[in-house]
Amino acid sequence: MIDEASRWRRFAALLPPADAAGFVDCWDIGEQEAGLDRLVVGLLDHRVPISETVRAEIAVAAEVWGVRTALAPRLGRCLGDHREDTGLRLIEHAETVPLPGSSVGTDTALTDLLVVPWIACTRCGQVLARAHTREPWGDLSYLARHYVLFAPGRNASTALFAPGSAWAALTELRTSCAQVQAPVRGAVPPSENASSEEIAEE
């Protein structure tokens, strides 16, 4: 289980030393929101290439600290490393259409909610989404009411996570994918070259 401080150090390692030090300082003084802003600015300013898995992890950190909406446009502009990334992929964009909760799962908790697909696993096809209410003025609620893990077309496998459980939901996506992808005895493994990032569990 990777704790928040460890994730922060992993993000810091993406930046040049001076920027990394300022980013870590933000953690030490409890200014995580400012730190995540500095992280994304540093990635853009120095044109640091990141994998799609790292992009998705930064998006989850931003969600946890309440700055996902503010950082999403700039995070989307961060340079990709253009390598095949058979892990996580951030799929939400400005034109993402929310799905009726009933179309995603049969759990009654989703009945009156709208589900925004957020992060996909490129290996097993499962999707991590945020479930929101519709505010009276038409916008989605700022905070997610649930996090939803589902496989498109197979709503029987839907799993719900409480507000504040974004990392737990991401961990379950990775864990359940590993179980789905576990080789059958005698079968040829799908890849002999999986990177440590691809198989790392939260």
N, C-alpha and C positions, 0 to 999 in steps of 0.2 A: 504494500500500500504506500503510495507516494504522497507525502504530506504537502501542504501548500508552500511551505518554505523551500522544500526541495524543488518544486516546480518553478518557483521564482528564480532559484539559482540556475536552473536549466535555461530559462528564458534569458537570463543575464549573459550566459555564455554565447548567445547569438550576437551580442553587440561588441564593438571595439571597447578596450579596457576602460577608457574614461567614461563612456556612456554607460557601461555596465556598472561602474561604481556608483554613479548617480541613481541608476535604477535600483540597485540593492539598498542604497540609502533610503529610498522611498519606502521600502519594506520595513526597514529598521525604525522609522519614525511613524509608521502607521498611515502612510499616504499612498495606499495601494492604487487608488484611482489615478492619482497623478503619475505614479510609476508606470501603469499600463499605457498611459498616454505617451510618456517618454519612450517606452519600448517601441511602440508603433512608429513614432516620429523618427527614432533612431534607425529602425529597419528601413524606412523610406529614405531618409537623408543619406545613409551609407549604402543604399541599394543592396541590402543583405538578402540573398535568396533564402527562402524558407520552403520547407515541404508543405504539402497540403495538410498533413497530419498536424504539424506545428501550428499552422494557421487556425485549424479547428480548435486546438488546445488553447490558443490565445483567446479565441472567441468565447470559450467556456469560462476562462478566467475573467474576461470582461463582463460576462453575464453575472458571475458570482459577486463581483464588486460594483455592479450597477451601472456600468459604462458601455454596455454592448452597443446600444443604439448610437452613442456618440462616436465610437471607434469603428463601427462596421464599415463605413465607406472607405476610410483610410486603410483598414486592414485588408480590404479587398484589393487595394492598389499595391500592396506589398509584392515585391518581386518573387515569383515562383522559381524553384530550382530546376524545373523542367525535367526532373527525373521521374520515372514511373514510381508512383507512390501507392502501393496496394495497402492502404490503411484507411485513414479517415479523410473525408472531403467536406469542406464547408459548402453547403448547397443553397443557403438562403441568399437572396439578392433582393433588390428594391422591388422587383416585379413578382416576387413570390406570392402566389394566391393561397390564402388560408383554406384549409379543408374543413368541412363540417366534422365535428367530433364523431358523429355516428358513422361516418364513412371510413374511419380509421380503426375503431374498436367498438365492442359491444358493452363496455363498462358504462354504467349509467352516469358516472362522474364526468364523462365526456359529452353527454347529450347536448348541453347548451353551450359548449365551448367550440372555439375555432382553433384548429391545429396548424401550426406553421412548421413545415419540414425545415430542419436546421443543419444537421450533420448526418452524412451517410457513410456507411462502411462499404468500401469499394470491393471488399472480398465476399461478403455474404449478402449484401443488398439491403440490410436492415437500416432503418432511419431513426435518428433521434430528433424529436420535435418538441416544440413548446406549445402548450395549450393555454389559450387566453380567452377571457370574456370580451364581449363587444360592449364598449362604453356607450352611454346614451348619445354622445355626440358623434359616434360612428367609428372612432379609433379602437384598436385593440388595447386591452389593459397593458399598462407599462410592465408589470410583473407577470410572469407565467403563473398560472394556477396549478399546473402540473407539468412535468416533463414526461414525454411519451416515447416509448421504444416500440416500434412496430415494423413488420415486414409488409411492404405494399402488396395488397392482394390476399393477405393472410391475417385478417384482423383477430383471429382467435389467439394469436401469439402476442397481442398487445400487453405491455407492462407499463404501469403508471408509477411516477415518482413524485414525492411531495415537493412543494416550493422549497428552494434552498438546497436541493439535491442534484444540482447539475453535474457535479463531478461523479457522484454515485451512479447517475444515469449513464454517463460516458463510460465509466468502468464496466457497467453491465453490458453495454454495447460491445466492448472489447472482449469481455469474458464469454458472452454468449456466442460471439463470432468464433472465438477459439474453439468452443465446443462444437459448433456446426462444422468447422473446418478440420476437426480432429481426424487424422487419417484412419481409415478402416484397415484392420489387420490384413497385410498382404498387398494393400493398395500403394501406388506410387505417390509420394508426397507431392502436393501441388506446386511447391517451390523449394528448391534446395538453397536458394539465395536470399531468404528473407532477412532483412536487416534487423538489428537489435531494436530500432525504433518501431518497426512494424509489429514486433511481437511483445513489446513492453506492455505490461499490465499496470494499470493505475493502482 
